[in-house]
Every structure is written in structure tokens, then in C-alpha cells.
Amino acid sequence: MNRRNLMKSSVALASAASVLGSTAWAENPVLKIGFVGVTSGPAAAWGISNQRAMEARADWINESGGYRIGDTTYDSEIVSFVHQ
């Protein structure tokens, strides 16, 4: 492949990527799930690990397409509150 063909291919690939990247996919509505737990003091390790586990599970559900309730599919978001 000569330089001219390489440049043409690169420009075509970049153009296709920008068109595909700019396509707006409809996002799911967000289902907010609250977490109230100990995140400071002597028991902070328990609360923080629980919070991180919930966030990891929410990310996993979102990557799998979301959580379906009725005819609507939601992305989940964990909202944490300090217990104090």
C-alpha cells in the first residue's frame, strides 16, 4: 500500500468513526437507589465495602442493558448518604 492509499484509507476510517461516534443513542432513564451506611469511624470499612459492592453491581446491571420495570428499562445509580 502506498502512502496516498494509506492517507485515503485513514481519512475514510476517521470519517466513518466520527459519524458512528456522533450517532445519539437514546439513554435509559435513571433509577436512583439510596445507600445509608457507616462511612466514617471504626466501622467505616464495612460501610464503604457495602457501598462499593452496590456501585459495582449497579455498573454491571447498566452494562448488561439496565433494569427492566414494566415496559421501561432503567440504568441504576447508587446515591450514598452519610449516616450521621
OpenMM code with the backbone's topology and positions (N, CA, C; nanometers):
from openmm import Vec3, app, unit

residues = "MET ASN ARG ARG ASN LEU MET LYS SER SER VAL ALA LEU ALA SER ALA ALA SER VAL LEU GLY SER THR ALA TRP ALA GLU ASN PRO VAL LEU LYS ILE GLY PHE VAL GLY VAL THR SER GLY PRO ALA ALA ALA TRP GLY ILE SER ASN GLN ARG ALA MET GLU ALA ARG ALA ASP TRP ILE ASN GLU SER GLY GLY TYR ARG ILE GLY ASP THR THR TYR ASP SER GLU ILE VAL SER PHE VAL HIS GLN".split()
positions = [
    Vec3(0.0857, -0.1169, 0.0000),
    Vec3(0.0000, 0.0000, 0.0000),
    Vec3(0.0905, 0.1235, 0.0000),
    Vec3(0.0672, 0.2113, -0.0943),
    Vec3(0.1499, 0.3305, -0.0988),
    Vec3(0.0951, 0.4374, -0.0049),
    Vec3(0.1699, 0.5438, 0.0072),
    Vec3(0.1351, 0.6495, 0.1040),
    Vec3(0.0010, 0.7145, 0.0711),
    Vec3(-0.0264, 0.7371, -0.0563),
    Vec3(-0.1512, 0.8033, -0.0971),
    Vec3(-0.2730, 0.7183, -0.0571),
    Vec3(-0.2674, 0.5887, -0.0842),
    Vec3(-0.3774, 0.4999, -0.0468),
    Vec3(-0.3920, 0.4901, 0.1044),
    Vec3(-0.2795, 0.4909, 0.1745),
    Vec3(-0.2839, 0.4869, 0.3203),
    Vec3(-0.3529, 0.6106, 0.3760),
    Vec3(-0.3236, 0.7269, 0.3192),
    Vec3(-0.3855, 0.8517, 0.3649),
    Vec3(-0.5355, 0.8511, 0.3353),
    Vec3(-0.5735, 0.8028, 0.2157),
    Vec3(-0.7157, 0.7951, 0.1809),
    Vec3(-0.7897, 0.7015, 0.2768),
    Vec3(-0.7280, 0.5886, 0.3059),
    Vec3(-0.7901, 0.4919, 0.3970),
    Vec3(-0.8041, 0.5504, 0.5368),
    Vec3(-0.7025, 0.6223, 0.5811),
    Vec3(-0.7065, 0.6828, 0.7150),
    Vec3(-0.8160, 0.7872, 0.7248),
    Vec3(-0.8280, 0.8711, 0.6221),
    Vec3(-0.9319, 0.9744, 0.6212),
    Vec3(-1.0701, 0.9103, 0.6179),
    Vec3(-1.0882, 0.8083, 0.5368),
    Vec3(-1.2180, 0.7402, 0.5293),
    Vec3(-1.2534, 0.6752, 0.6626),
    Vec3(-1.1561, 0.6122, 0.7244),
    Vec3(-1.1802, 0.5476, 0.8535),
    Vec3(-1.2143, 0.6501, 0.9605),
    Vec3(-1.1429, 0.7613, 0.9623),
    Vec3(-1.1707, 0.8671, 1.0608),
    Vec3(-1.3087, 0.9270, 1.0386),
    Vec3(-1.3482, 0.9450, 0.9139),
    Vec3(-1.4810, 0.9987, 0.8834),
    Vec3(-1.5906, 0.9029, 0.9296),
    Vec3(-1.5718, 0.7748, 0.9017),
    Vec3(-1.6710, 0.6749, 0.9434),
    Vec3(-1.6808, 0.6688, 1.0951),
    Vec3(-1.5672, 0.6764, 1.1627),
    Vec3(-1.5680, 0.6715, 1.3091),
    Vec3(-1.6385, 0.7923, 1.3674),
    Vec3(-1.6199, 0.9091, 1.3078),
    Vec3(-1.6852, 1.0280, 1.3616),
    Vec3(-1.8361, 1.0229, 1.3390),
    Vec3(-1.8782, 0.9675, 1.2257),
    Vec3(-2.0222, 0.9541, 1.2003),
    Vec3(-2.0839, 0.8547, 1.2977),
    Vec3(-2.0191, 0.7411, 1.3172),
    Vec3(-2.0719, 0.6414, 1.4098),
    Vec3(-2.0670, 0.6910, 1.5538),
    Vec3(-1.9621, 0.7641, 1.5887),
    Vec3(-1.9492, 0.8147, 1.7244),
    Vec3(-2.0478, 0.9240, 1.7559),
    Vec3(-2.0948, 0.9960, 1.6544),
    Vec3(-2.1868, 1.1057, 1.6796),
    Vec3(-2.3325, 1.0612, 1.6789),
    Vec3(-2.3566, 0.9353, 1.6454),
    Vec3(-2.4936, 0.8846, 1.6482),
    Vec3(-2.5424, 0.8812, 1.7922),
    Vec3(-2.6512, 0.9495, 1.8179),
    Vec3(-2.7025, 0.9591, 1.9549),
    Vec3(-2.7966, 0.8415, 1.9819),
    Vec3(-2.7595, 0.7596, 2.0748),
    Vec3(-2.8449, 0.6503, 2.1186),
    Vec3(-2.9302, 0.7016, 2.2323),
    Vec3(-3.0526, 0.6602, 2.2374),
    Vec3(-3.1412, 0.7014, 2.3464),
    Vec3(-3.0919, 0.6393, 2.4758),
    Vec3(-3.0779, 0.7215, 2.5773),
    Vec3(-3.0324, 0.6716, 2.7062),
    Vec3(-3.1519, 0.6298, 2.7894),
    Vec3(-3.1290, 0.5324, 2.8761),
    Vec3(-3.2334, 0.4879, 2.9668),
    Vec3(-3.2525, 0.5910, 3.0768),
    Vec3(-3.3756, 0.6040, 3.1300),
    Vec3(-3.3930, 0.6877, 3.2478),
    Vec3(-3.3165, 0.6264, 3.3651),
    Vec3(-3.2844, 0.7085, 3.4630),
    Vec3(-3.2017, 0.6638, 3.5755),
    Vec3(-3.2892, 0.6308, 3.6952),
    Vec3(-3.2657, 0.5141, 3.7518),
    Vec3(-3.3315, 0.4701, 3.8743),
    Vec3(-3.2303, 0.4894, 3.9871),
    Vec3(-3.2560, 0.5849, 4.0766),
    Vec3(-3.1624, 0.6144, 4.1848),
    Vec3(-3.1968, 0.5284, 4.3062),
    Vec3(-3.0936, 0.4613, 4.3581),
    Vec3(-3.1090, 0.3727, 4.4727),
    Vec3(-3.0247, 0.4306, 4.5855),
    Vec3(-3.0874, 0.4550, 4.7003),
    Vec3(-3.0174, 0.5155, 4.8124),
    Vec3(-2.9415, 0.4150, 4.8959),
    Vec3(-2.8293, 0.4595, 4.9492),
    Vec3(-2.7494, 0.3795, 5.0416),
    Vec3(-2.7188, 0.4650, 5.1632),
    Vec3(-2.7609, 0.4184, 5.2783),
    Vec3(-2.7290, 0.4852, 5.4039),
    Vec3(-2.6465, 0.3870, 5.4851),
    Vec3(-2.5261, 0.4264, 5.5163),
    Vec3(-2.4389, 0.3363, 5.5908),
    Vec3(-2.3270, 0.4115, 5.6596),
    Vec3(-2.2540, 0.3387, 5.7386),
    Vec3(-2.1419, 0.3945, 5.8126),
    Vec3(-2.0248, 0.4109, 5.7157),
    Vec3(-1.9810, 0.5349, 5.6961),
    Vec3(-1.8681, 0.5583, 5.6059),
    Vec3(-1.7545, 0.6317, 5.6761),
    Vec3(-1.7651, 0.6434, 5.8076),
    Vec3(-1.6565, 0.7041, 5.8852),
    Vec3(-1.6510, 0.6364, 6.0213),
    Vec3(-1.5409, 0.6541, 6.0897),
    Vec3(-1.5264, 0.5954, 6.2220),
    Vec3(-1.4769, 0.4526, 6.2167),
    Vec3(-1.4872, 0.3822, 6.3315),
    Vec3(-1.4306, 0.2477, 6.3417),
    Vec3(-1.4966, 0.1446, 6.2493),
    Vec3(-1.6220, 0.1629, 6.2137),
    Vec3(-1.6924, 0.0652, 6.1290),
    Vec3(-1.6957, 0.1075, 5.9826),
    Vec3(-1.6153, 0.2062, 5.9449),
    Vec3(-1.6184, 0.2587, 5.8083),
    Vec3(-1.5857, 0.1525, 5.7037),
    Vec3(-1.4978, 0.0589, 5.7360),
    Vec3(-1.4595, -0.0443, 5.6388),
    Vec3(-1.5810, -0.1242, 5.5926),
    Vec3(-1.6736, -0.1540, 5.6853),
    Vec3(-1.7940, -0.2290, 5.6493),
    Vec3(-1.8839, -0.1475, 5.5577),
    Vec3(-1.9081, -0.0227, 5.5955),
    Vec3(-1.9981, 0.0611, 5.5158),
    Vec3(-1.9431, 0.0927, 5.3793),
    Vec3(-1.8139, 0.1235, 5.3721),
    Vec3(-1.7531, 0.1578, 5.2436),
    Vec3(-1.7501, 0.0362, 5.1517),
    Vec3(-1.7203, -0.0810, 5.2069),
    Vec3(-1.7194, -0.2014, 5.1223),
    Vec3(-1.8601, -0.2328, 5.0722),
    Vec3(-1.9623, -0.2107, 5.1546),
    Vec3(-2.1003, -0.2309, 5.1103),
    Vec3(-2.1369, -0.1326, 4.9994),
    Vec3(-2.0963, -0.0075, 5.0159),
    Vec3(-2.1245, 0.0939, 4.9147),
    Vec3(-2.0566, 0.0589, 4.7830),
    Vec3(-1.9305, 0.0196, 4.7886),
    Vec3(-1.8568, -0.0163, 4.6666),
    Vec3(-1.9181, -0.1390, 4.5994),
    Vec3(-1.9648, -0.2339, 4.6776),
    Vec3(-2.0290, -0.3526, 4.6208),
    Vec3(-2.1582, -0.3146, 4.5479),
    Vec3(-2.2362, -0.2248, 4.6076),
    Vec3(-2.3591, -0.1800, 4.5421),
    Vec3(-2.3283, -0.1056, 4.4125),
    Vec3(-2.2253, -0.0215, 4.4148),
    Vec3(-2.1874, 0.0527, 4.2944),
    Vec3(-2.1392, -0.0410, 4.1844),
    Vec3(-2.0620, -0.1430, 4.2231),
    Vec3(-2.0135, -0.2404, 4.1245),
    Vec3(-2.1300, -0.3166, 4.0624),
    Vec3(-2.2258, -0.3563, 4.1440),
    Vec3(-2.3426, -0.4283, 4.0927),
    Vec3(-2.4260, -0.3398, 4.0003),
    Vec3(-2.4421, -0.2119, 4.0378),
    Vec3(-2.5163, -0.1189, 3.9528),
    Vec3(-2.4470, -0.1017, 3.8180),
    Vec3(-2.3146, -0.0913, 3.8181),
    Vec3(-2.2398, -0.0793, 3.6930),
    Vec3(-2.2587, -0.2041, 3.6068),
    Vec3(-2.2572, -0.3198, 3.6704),
    Vec3(-2.2750, -0.4455, 3.5986),
    Vec3(-2.4141, -0.4519, 3.5340),
    Vec3(-2.5157, -0.4129, 3.6098),
    Vec3(-2.6526, -0.4120, 3.5567),
    Vec3(-2.6625, -0.3146, 3.4399),
    Vec3(-2.6022, -0.1954, 3.4541),
    Vec3(-2.6077, -0.0953, 3.3474),
    Vec3(-2.5371, -0.1445, 3.2211),
    Vec3(-2.4238, -0.2117, 3.2368),
    Vec3(-2.3521, -0.2650, 3.1215),
    Vec3(-2.4294, -0.3771, 3.0528),
    Vec3(-2.5155, -0.4441, 3.1291),
    Vec3(-2.5967, -0.5530, 3.0739),
    Vec3(-2.7237, -0.5025, 3.0074),
    Vec3(-2.7435, -0.3711, 3.0059),
    Vec3(-2.8608, -0.3154, 2.9394),
    Vec3(-2.9571, -0.2458, 3.0322),
    Vec3(-2.9379, -0.2567, 3.1622),
    Vec3(-3.0256, -0.1878, 3.2561),
    Vec3(-3.1206, -0.2820, 3.3274),
    Vec3(-3.2081, -0.2234, 3.4077),
    Vec3(-3.3035, -0.2985, 3.4879),
    Vec3(-3.4431, -0.2689, 3.4356),
    Vec3(-3.5164, -0.3725, 3.4006),
    Vec3(-3.6483, -0.3557, 3.3397),
    Vec3(-3.7584, -0.3589, 3.4455),
    Vec3(-3.8395, -0.2551, 3.4446),
    Vec3(-3.9596, -0.2486, 3.5286),
    Vec3(-4.0757, -0.2184, 3.4350),
    Vec3(-4.1654, -0.3133, 3.4200),
    Vec3(-4.2758, -0.2974, 3.3249),
    Vec3(-4.2212, -0.2904, 3.1834),
    Vec3(-4.2582, -0.1853, 3.1120),
    Vec3(-4.2115, -0.1674, 2.9746),
    Vec3(-4.0913, -0.0740, 2.9653),
    Vec3(-4.0414, -0.0268, 3.0782),
    Vec3(-3.9319, 0.0701, 3.0793),
    Vec3(-3.8052, 0.0051, 3.1334),
    Vec3(-3.6928, 0.0341, 3.0696),
    Vec3(-3.5622, -0.0139, 3.1147),
    Vec3(-3.4862, 0.1028, 3.1749),
    Vec3(-3.4365, 0.0829, 3.2967),
    Vec3(-3.3671, 0.1885, 3.3703),
    Vec3(-3.2199, 0.1554, 3.3876),
    Vec3(-3.1366, 0.2605, 3.3903),
    Vec3(-2.9997, 0.2479, 3.4378),
    Vec3(-3.0045, 0.2796, 3.5870),
    Vec3(-2.9268, 0.2073, 3.6659),
    Vec3(-2.9290, 0.2301, 3.8100),
    Vec3(-2.8116, 0.3164, 3.8531),
    Vec3(-2.8353, 0.3965, 3.9556),
    Vec3(-2.7328, 0.4834, 4.0132),
    Vec3(-2.7444, 0.4749, 4.1646),
    Vec3(-2.6321, 0.4527, 4.2308),
    Vec3(-2.6307, 0.4444, 4.3763),
    Vec3(-2.6027, 0.5837, 4.4317),
    Vec3(-2.6918, 0.6295, 4.5200),
    Vec3(-2.6751, 0.7585, 4.5858),
    Vec3(-2.6497, 0.7301, 4.7323),
    Vec3(-2.5317, 0.7678, 4.7811),
    Vec3(-2.4959, 0.7358, 4.9188),
    Vec3(-2.5136, 0.8568, 5.0099),
    Vec3(-2.5570, 0.8270, 5.1302),
    Vec3(-2.5748, 0.9284, 5.2337),
    Vec3(-2.4954, 0.8856, 5.3565),
    Vec3(-2.4327, 0.9816, 5.4204),
    Vec3(-2.3599, 0.9526, 5.5428),
    Vec3(-2.4622, 0.9343, 5.6546),
    Vec3(-2.4406, 0.8363, 5.7406),
    Vec3(-2.5372, 0.8030, 5.8444),
    Vec3(-2.5483, 0.9087, 5.9534),
    Vec3(-2.4540, 0.9990, 5.9637),
    Vec3(-2.4567, 1.0964, 6.0745),
    Vec3(-2.5470, 1.2116, 6.0460),
] * unit.nanometer
topology = app.Topology()
chain = topology.addChain("A")
for resn in residues:
    res = topology.addResidue(resn, chain)
    for name in ("N", "CA", "C"):
        topology.addAtom(name, app.Element.getBySymbol(name[0]), res)
